[in-house]
Amino acid sequence: MCGIFGVYNYYGDVGEFRQRALDLSKKLRHRGPDWSGCIVADNNIVCHERLAIVGVDTGAQPLTNADESIVLTVNGEIYNHKKLEAELKQPTSFKTHSDCEVILHMYSEIGTDVCAKLDGMFSWALLDRRSAKSRLVAARDPIGITTLYIGRVSAHPETVFIASELKSLNEECDQIDEFPPGHYFDSEDGQFHRYFKPDWWTPERIATAPVDYRQLRESLTAAVRKRLMAEVPYGVLLSGGLDSSLISSIAVREAARISASAQSDTEDIDTRGARYFPRMHSFSIGLPGAPDLIAARKVAKFLRTAHHELTYTVQEGLDAVADVIYHLETYDVTTIRASTPMYLMSRKIKSTGVKMVLSGEGADEVFGGYLYFHYAPNADDFHKETVNRVHNLHTSDCLRANKSTMAWGLEARVPFLDKEFLQVAMNVRPEDKQCSKDLMEKAIIRRAFDVEFEGAGFTPEELAKGPYLPRDVLWRQKEQFSDGVGYSWIDSLKEWAERRVSDEAMAAVHERFPYDTPSTKEAYLYRELFEQHFPQQACLKSVVRWVPRTDWGCSADPSGRAQKIHDKAY
């Protein structure tokens, strides 16, 4: 994972702008502290801030082909790079061991069709100089796990700015848009083109496939396995909830498989680019006595991970909020509540030498895991909401996971958002996903990994390996991260805002914030802190607020604890 910045068809003297471009790129230095690179080509500038995970010794960017007629800067990981290398028709000499270089060579052969072939998380910008006028092609991964923005100057519409974060664009551009996931941009027509077109993407198409527990289990296991591709120490984020605990359990098993395969004469899995480290590291955070800390400790003991437990005080969290808003580039209440402990934890993780972690984001959207899904009026509406939540992950949990970790140069990988796993999970009929007063949310993924559930289809050999998780963890009720780190965290944020924002200020809130007006003092405070760094209207419009479906009769407060179903359903 890295930071990318580029300027295409600059309207002024590109030589004079080079230093300014470097200064703007340096605003992303926290994302890639291992290397900085810059190429000036004609009236274009391509910059890169690198975090080395794969191809550590040779993967410096920007990348170029043999005659430097194609220049590429990439943020992300391409898990199927070896497969793609084998598909190249022309003899190709690779300059690096980077998993990302294959994009350049595939583009050279098949053009923008390369986008749909990539399996991974990525944002990239490519400059094709082979014709009289250079061509810019930029792309973002299908779900928006990585972050990317595109900016313009209204007086010079032919110039295009590309960057991983808002902070590299807002001082130069008066028009900024979030780059849509699953699309590529082509300067030849100035348009975005959707390349990710799975059959489940349209909410109105209701899934009809009955759940296949074995297929669900095997596809998620494969998603975890491919994400262990790393040449640096890695670990898992372990909150003690279902999602992170399940990913941790699978990762421990698959890392052991990689180790065994690497030591044997017969490899039954692809271990290229994956290096095994003797003991998995796990990380958790919370206020003293937090529910997540207690549950995570139990899981870590069960999985025998090298566990790192971080406690923080309410004051430490409050002191970090302003920095979190700067790095997250949002004023959304839910995102800030959850991002602050994740931000603090990422700082601790980076200090241990771990540079990549697996995380459990996405499961709640895919399986309807938020407690407000209990109020879905029917199966069709339940399904449509899961699809819409996946559509908008790039505005919420993906943004949080990416920017909270990358603030400290830590990469987070999210197996639940693997596109092959999504193809399986999003096509399961909603009747099999729905929760009720008698059935816990996300029951089908719990059952898929429950060795006591007869319908899960475990073989005798699999059963002999024992359970994936302690049963009370596998069937633990959903706690949203901002709740699980300690109930007093959200309460303290509300009290803090109450002290900082006067009743008079709140009474005049529509005058102070006429656009997307805050409805609470907490939201008011976050908006005020956001506009200290990002006052431009273009930045405000980039923010999407996360709210439950109040039209289903549930609480407007995004905290899971605010839903009546919490602790009452089972």
C-alpha positions in Angstrom: 0.0 0.0 0.0 1.3 3.4 -0.9 0.4 7.0 -1.8 0.1 8.1 -5.3 0.0 11.6 -6.8 -0.1 12.7 -10.4 -0.8 15.7 -12.6 -1.8 15.1 -16.3 -1.6 17.8 -19.0 -0.5 20.6 -16.6 -1.6 24.0 -17.8 1.5 25.9 -16.8 5.3 25.4 -16.8 5.7 21.8 -15.6 9.3 22.4 -14.6 8.3 25.2 -12.3 5.5 23.1 -10.8 7.7 20.1 -10.1 8.7 21.3 -6.6 5.1 22.1 -5.8 4.1 18.6 -7.0 6.7 17.1 -4.7 5.4 19.1 -1.8 1.8 17.9 -2.4 3.1 14.3 -2.7 4.9 14.6 0.6 1.5 15.1 2.3 1.1 11.4 1.6 4.5 10.5 3.1 2.8 8.8 6.1 1.4 6.3 3.6 4.7 5.3 2.2 7.7 6.0 4.3 10.0 3.6 2.5 10.6 5.4 -0.8 9.7 8.5 -2.7 9.9 8.7 -6.5 8.9 11.3 -9.1 9.0 11.3 -13.0 8.4 14.4 -15.1 7.3 13.5 -18.7 6.3 16.2 -21.1 3.7 18.3 -19.2 2.9 15.4 -16.8 4.2 14.6 -13.3 3.9 11.2 -11.6 4.9 10.8 -7.9 4.9 7.9 -5.5 5.3 7.4 -1.8 6.0 3.7 -1.2 5.3 1.2 1.6 7.3 -1.9 0.7 5.3 -5.2 1.3 6.1 -7.3 -1.8 9.2 -7.0 -3.9 10.8 -5.1 -1.1 14.3 -5.0 -2.6 13.4 -3.8 -6.1 9.8 -2.4 -6.2 10.5 1.4 -6.2 8.1 3.4 -8.2 7.0 5.0 -10.5 7.4 2.0 -12.7 8.3 2.2 -16.4 8.6 -0.1 -19.4 11.9 -0.6 -21.3 11.8 2.6 -23.3 9.9 4.6 -20.6 7.0 5.3 -22.9 4.6 4.0 -20.2 4.8 5.2 -16.6 2.8 3.7 -13.8 2.3 4.5 -10.1 0.3 2.0 -8.0 -1.2 1.9 -4.5 -2.2 -1.6 -3.6 -1.6 -5.3 -4.0 -2.2 -7.6 -7.0 -2.8 -11.1 -5.6 -2.9 -12.8 -9.0 0.2 -11.2 -10.4 2.0 -14.5 -11.1 -1.0 -15.8 -13.0 -1.2 -12.6 -15.1 2.6 -12.8 -15.8 2.0 -16.2 -17.3 -0.7 -14.9 -19.6 1.5 -12.3 -21.2 1.9 -13.1 -24.9 5.1 -11.1 -25.6 8.4 -12.0 -24.0 8.7 -9.5 -21.1 11.7 -8.6 -19.0 10.5 -7.4 -15.5 12.6 -4.7 -13.9 11.3 -5.4 -10.4 9.8 -8.2 -8.2 6.8 -6.0 -7.5 3.4 -7.6 -7.8 2.2 -4.3 -9.5 4.6 -4.2 -12.4 2.4 -6.7 -14.3 -0.2 -4.0 -14.7 2.1 -2.0 -16.9 2.9 -5.0 -19.2 -0.7 -6.2 -19.4 -1.8 -2.7 -20.3 0.8 -2.7 -23.1 -0.8 -5.8 -24.6 -4.6 -5.4 -23.9 -5.1 -1.8 -22.9 -7.8 -0.9 -20.4 -9.1 -4.6 -20.3 -6.4 -5.1 -17.8 -8.6 -3.6 -15.1 -11.1 -6.5 -15.0 -8.3 -9.0 -14.9 -6.8 -7.7 -11.6 -7.5 -9.5 -8.4 -6.6 -7.3 -5.5 -7.0 -3.9 -3.9 -5.5 -1.1 -5.9 -5.6 2.5 -7.1 -3.3 3.4 -10.0 -2.5 6.0 -12.6 -0.8 5.2 -15.9 0.7 7.6 -18.4 0.9 6.2 -21.9 3.3 8.4 -24.0 3.3 6.2 -27.2 1.2 8.6 -29.2 1.6 12.3 -30.0 -0.6 13.3 -27.0 0.0 11.4 -23.8 -2.9 9.3 -22.5 -3.9 9.0 -18.8 -5.6 5.9 -17.6 -6.4 5.6 -13.9 -8.3 2.9 -12.0 -9.7 1.9 -8.6 -10.4 -1.5 -7.2 -13.9 -3.0 -7.4 -15.1 -2.1 -3.9 -12.9 0.9 -3.1 -10.7 -0.7 -0.5 -8.0 1.8 -1.4 -8.7 5.5 -1.5 -8.5 7.7 -4.6 -9.6 11.2 -5.7 -9.6 13.1 -8.9 -9.3 16.9 -9.0 -9.6 19.6 -11.6 -9.2 23.4 -11.9 -12.3 24.8 -13.5 -10.3 27.4 -15.5 -8.2 24.6 -17.0 -10.5 21.6 -17.6 -7.9 19.6 -19.6 -5.7 19.3 -16.5 -6.4 16.3 -14.3 -5.0 15.7 -10.8 -5.0 12.3 -9.2 -4.2 11.5 -5.5 -4.7 9.0 -2.8 -6.0 11.6 -0.3 -7.8 14.9 -0.4 -5.0 16.7 1.4 -2.9 16.6 -1.8 -5.6 18.2 -3.9 -7.7 20.7 -1.9 -5.2 23.6 -2.1 -4.8 23.2 -5.9 -8.2 22.1 -7.2 -11.6 23.7 -7.0 -13.3 20.5 -8.2 -12.6 17.3 -6.4 -14.5 14.0 -6.8 -14.0 10.7 -5.1 -12.8 8.3 -7.8 -15.7 5.7 -8.2 -14.7 2.1 -7.3 -14.8 -0.4 -10.0 -14.2 2.2 -12.7 -11.3 3.4 -14.8 -10.8 6.9 -16.1 -9.6 7.5 -19.7 -8.3 10.9 -20.8 -9.1 10.1 -24.4 -12.8 10.7 -23.8 -12.6 12.3 -20.3 -15.0 9.7 -18.9 -15.2 7.1 -16.2 -15.9 3.5 -17.4 -17.3 0.7 -15.2 -15.3 -2.5 -15.6 -16.6 -4.3 -12.5 -20.0 -5.8 -13.5 -20.9 -8.8 -11.3 -24.4 -10.2 -11.6 -25.2 -9.3 -8.0 -24.4 -5.6 -8.3 -28.0 -4.5 -9.1 -30.0 -4.3 -5.9 -33.3 -5.0 -7.7 -32.0 -8.4 -8.8 -32.8 -10.6 -5.7 -30.4 -13.5 -5.1 -31.9 -16.9 -5.4 -29.1 -19.4 -4.6 -29.5 -21.5 -1.4 -26.6 -21.3 0.9 -23.7 -23.8 0.3 -21.8 -23.7 3.6 -18.8 -25.6 2.3 -18.5 -23.3 -0.7 -18.8 -20.3 1.6 -16.1 -21.6 3.9 -13.7 -22.6 1.1 -14.1 -19.3 -0.7 -13.4 -17.2 2.4 -10.4 -19.5 3.2 -9.0 -18.9 -0.3 -9.5 -15.2 0.2 -7.4 -15.2 3.4 -4.7 -17.4 1.9 -4.0 -15.1 -1.1 -3.7 -12.1 1.3 -0.8 -13.7 3.2 1.3 -12.7 0.2 4.0 -10.6 2.0 7.8 -10.4 2.5 7.5 -8.5 5.8 6.1 -9.4 9.2 2.3 -9.4 9.3 -0.5 -9.9 11.8 -4.2 -9.7 12.4 -6.5 -7.1 13.9 -8.4 -9.0 16.6 -11.3 -7.3 18.3 -12.8 -10.5 19.6 -15.9 -10.2 17.5 -16.9 -12.7 14.9 -15.4 -11.1 11.9 -11.9 -10.4 13.0 -11.7 -13.6 15.1 -12.8 -15.7 12.1 -10.2 -14.1 9.8 -7.5 -14.6 12.5 -8.4 -18.3 12.9 -8.2 -18.9 9.1 -5.0 -16.9 8.8 -3.3 -19.0 11.6 -4.3 -22.2 9.8 -3.3 -21.0 6.4 0.1 -19.7 7.6 0.8 -23.1 9.0 -0.1 -24.6 5.6 2.3 -22.3 3.9 5.0 -23.2 6.3 4.4 -26.9 5.8 4.2 -26.6 2.0 7.4 -24.6 1.8 9.3 -27.3 3.8 7.9 -30.2 1.8 9.0 -31.5 -1.6 5.4 -31.2 -3.0 3.7 -27.9 -2.9 -0.1 -28.1 -2.9 -0.6 -24.3 -2.7 1.0 -21.3 -4.3 3.5 -19.9 -1.8 5.3 -17.5 -4.2 5.5 -14.1 -2.6 4.3 -15.5 0.7 6.7 -15.8 3.5 5.9 -17.6 6.8 6.7 -16.0 10.1 6.9 -18.5 13.0 4.0 -17.1 15.1 1.1 -14.9 14.0 0.8 -11.6 15.8 -2.6 -10.4 16.9 -3.5 -6.9 18.1 -6.5 -5.5 20.1 -7.4 -2.2 21.7 -9.9 -0.9 24.2 -10.5 1.0 27.3 -9.6 -0.9 30.5 -12.1 -3.8 30.9 -13.6 -3.3 27.4 -15.7 -6.2 26.0 -13.4 -6.5 23.0 -10.2 -6.8 25.1 -11.7 -9.7 27.1 -13.0 -11.5 24.0 -9.8 -11.0 22.0 -7.7 -12.3 24.9 -9.7 -15.5 24.8 -9.4 -15.9 21.1 -5.6 -15.2 21.1 -5.1 -17.8 23.8 -7.2 -20.3 21.7 -5.2 -19.6 18.5 -1.9 -19.3 20.3 -1.0 -16.0 18.6 1.6 -13.6 19.9 -1.0 -11.2 21.3 -0.5 -7.5 21.8 -3.2 -5.7 23.9 -3.3 -2.0 23.9 -5.4 0.0 26.4 -6.0 3.7 26.0 -7.7 6.3 28.2 -10.6 8.4 27.2 -8.4 11.5 27.3 -5.9 9.9 25.0 -8.7 9.2 22.6 -10.1 12.7 22.8 -6.6 14.2 22.2 -6.4 12.1 19.0 -9.7 13.1 17.5 -8.4 16.2 15.6 -5.6 14.2 14.1 -8.0 11.4 13.1 -10.3 13.8 11.3 -7.3 15.2 9.4 -6.1 11.7 8.3 -9.6 10.3 7.7 -10.8 13.4 5.8 -14.3 13.0 7.0 -16.7 14.5 9.6 -19.0 11.4 9.7 -19.8 10.5 13.3 -19.7 6.7 13.0 -16.4 6.7 11.1 -14.7 9.0 13.6 -15.9 7.1 16.7 -14.5 3.8 15.3 -11.4 5.3 13.6 -9.9 6.8 16.7 -9.1 3.6 18.5 -8.0 2.0 15.2 -5.7 5.0 14.6 -4.2 4.6 18.1 -3.7 0.9 17.6 -2.1 1.3 14.2 0.6 3.5 15.8 1.3 0.7 18.2 1.4 -1.9 15.6 3.8 0.0 13.4 6.2 0.3 16.3 6.5 -3.5 16.6 7.8 -3.8 13.0 4.6 -5.3 11.6 3.7 -3.6 8.3 0.6 -5.5 7.2 -2.5 -6.8 9.0 -5.6 -8.7 8.0 -8.9 -7.2 9.1 -12.6 -8.2 9.2 -14.3 -5.2 7.4 -17.1 -6.0 5.0 -18.8 -8.9 6.7 -21.6 -6.8 8.2 -22.5 -5.4 4.8 -22.3 -8.7 3.0 -24.4 -10.7 5.5 -26.6 -8.0 7.1 -24.7 -8.0 10.4 -25.6 -4.6 11.8 -28.3 -4.9 14.5 -30.7 -2.6 12.6 -31.0 -5.4 10.0 -33.3 -7.1 12.5 -35.9 -4.5 11.5 -35.9 -5.3 7.8 -39.5 -5.5 6.7 -39.0 -8.5 4.3 -36.3 -10.6 2.6 -36.2 -8.5 -0.6 -35.5 -5.3 1.4 -32.9 -7.1 3.5 -31.1 -8.1 0.3 -31.3 -4.7 -1.3 -29.8 -3.1 1.8 -26.9 -5.5 1.8 -26.1 -4.6 -1.8 -26.4 -0.9 -1.2 -24.2 -1.2 1.9 -21.5 -3.0 -0.2 -21.9 -0.2 -2.8 -21.1 2.4 -0.2 -18.3 0.6 1.7 -15.8 3.0 0.1 -17.4 5.9 2.0 -17.3 4.2 5.4 -15.5 1.1 6.6 -13.1 0.8 3.7 -12.2 4.5 4.2 -11.7 3.9 7.9 -9.6 0.8 7.6 -7.4 2.3 4.9 -6.8 5.7 6.3 -6.6 4.8 10.0 -3.9 2.3 9.3 -2.1 4.2 6.5 -1.8 7.2 8.8 1.1 5.2 10.3 2.3 3.4 7.2 0.4 0.2 8.0 -1.4 -1.8 5.4 -4.8 -3.5 6.1 -6.1 -6.3 3.9 -9.8 -7.3 4.0 -10.6 -10.9 2.9 -14.4 -10.5 3.2 -14.2 -8.1 0.2 -12.4 -10.5 -2.1 -14.3 -10.4 -5.4 -14.5 -14.2 -5.7 -15.8 -14.5 -2.2 -18.3 -11.8 -2.9 -19.5 -13.6 -6.0 -20.5 -16.5 -3.7 -21.8 -14.6 -0.7 -23.8 -11.9 -2.5 -25.6 -14.6 -4.5 -27.0 -16.3 -1.4 -30.8 -15.8 -1.2 -31.8 -13.4 1.5 -34.0 -15.9 3.3 -30.8 -17.7 4.3 -29.2 -14.5 5.5 -32.0 -12.9 7.5 -31.8 -12.6 11.3 -34.7 -12.7 13.6 -35.6 -12.7 17.3 -34.7 -16.4 17.2 -31.6 -16.3 14.9 -28.5 -14.3 15.4 -27.2 -11.9 12.6 -24.7 -13.5 10.2 -25.8 -17.0 11.1 -24.8 -18.5 7.8 -21.1 -17.5 8.1 -21.1 -18.7 11.7 -22.6 -22.0 10.7 -20.1 -22.4 7.8 -17.3 -22.5 10.4 -19.2 -24.3 13.2 -17.9 -27.9 13.4 -21.0 -28.8 15.5 -23.4 -27.7 12.7 -24.3 -30.8 10.7 -25.1 -28.8 7.5 -21.7 -27.2 7.3 -20.3 -30.2 5.3 -17.0 -30.8 7.2 -15.0 -33.8 6.2 -13.6 -36.2 8.9 -10.1 -34.8 8.2 -11.4 -31.2 8.8 -13.2 -32.2 11.9 -10.1 -33.7 13.3 -8.4 -30.3 13.3 -10.9 -29.1 15.9 -13.1 -25.9 16.1 -12.1 -22.7 14.4 -13.1 -20.6 17.5 -14.5 -21.0 21.0 -18.3 -21.5 20.6 -19.2 -18.4 22.6 -17.0 -16.3 20.3 -18.3 -17.8 17.1 -21.8 -17.0 18.3 -21.0 -13.7 20.0 -23.6 -10.9 19.3 -22.5 -8.1 17.0 -20.7 -5.2 18.8 -19.8 -2.3 16.5 -16.1 -1.5 17.0 -16.8 1.9 18.7 -19.0 0.1 21.2 -16.7 -2.9 21.8 -13.7 -0.8 22.7 -15.7 0.3 25.8 -19.2 1.7 26.1 -17.8 4.8 27.9 -16.0 5.8 24.7 -19.0 7.0 22.8 -20.6 8.4 26.0 -17.4 10.4 26.6 -17.3 11.8 23.0 -20.9 13.0 23.5 -20.0 14.6 26.8 -16.9 16.2 25.3 -18.9 17.7 22.5 -21.5 18.9 24.9 -18.8 21.0 26.7 -17.2 22.3 23.5 -20.4 23.3 21.6 -22.7 25.8 23.2 -26.5 25.7 23.1 -26.3 29.1 21.3 -24.0 27.7 18.6 -26.3 24.7 18.1 -29.4 27.0 17.8 -27.6 28.7 14.9 -26.4 25.5 13.3 -28.2 26.1 10.0 -26.5 29.5 9.6 -23.1 28.1 10.4 -23.4 24.9 8.3 -26.1 25.4 5.7 -24.9 22.4 3.7 -25.4 18.9 5.3 -26.3 20.5 8.6 -25.2 18.6 11.7 -28.1 17.4 14.0 -26.1 16.8 17.2 -23.4 18.6 19.1 -21.0 15.7 18.4 -21.6 16.1 14.7 -21.2 19.9 15.0 -17.8 19.5 16.6 -16.5 17.0 14.1 -17.6 19.3 11.2 -15.9 22.3 12.8 -12.6 20.3 13.1 -12.9 19.0 9.6 -13.3 22.5 8.1 -10.2 23.7 9.8 -8.3 21.5 7.3 -10.8 21.1 4.4 -12.9 24.2 4.1 -13.5 23.9 0.4 -17.0 23.0 -0.8 -15.5 20.2 -2.9 -14.1 18.5 0.2 -17.5 18.8 2.1 -19.2 17.1 -0.8 -16.8 14.1 -0.7 -18.2 13.1 2.7 -21.0 10.5 3.0 -22.5 10.0 6.4 -23.3 6.5 7.7 -26.8 6.2 9.2 -29.0 3.2 9.9 -32.4 2.7 8.1 -34.5 4.8 10.3 -37.5 4.2 8.0 -37.3 0.6 9.3 -38.2 1.9 12.7 -34.8 1.7 14.3 -32.7 4.3 16.2 -31.0 7.1 14.2 -27.9 6.8 16.5 -25.4 4.7 14.5 -24.2 2.9 17.7 -25.2 -0.7 17.7 -25.9 -0.3 21.4 -28.6 2.2 20.5 -30.7 -0.4 18.8 -33.4 -2.0 20.9 -32.4 -5.5 19.7 -29.0 -5.2 21.5 -28.8 -7.9 24.2 -32.5 -8.7 23.8 -32.8 -10.9 20.8 -31.6 -14.3 21.9 
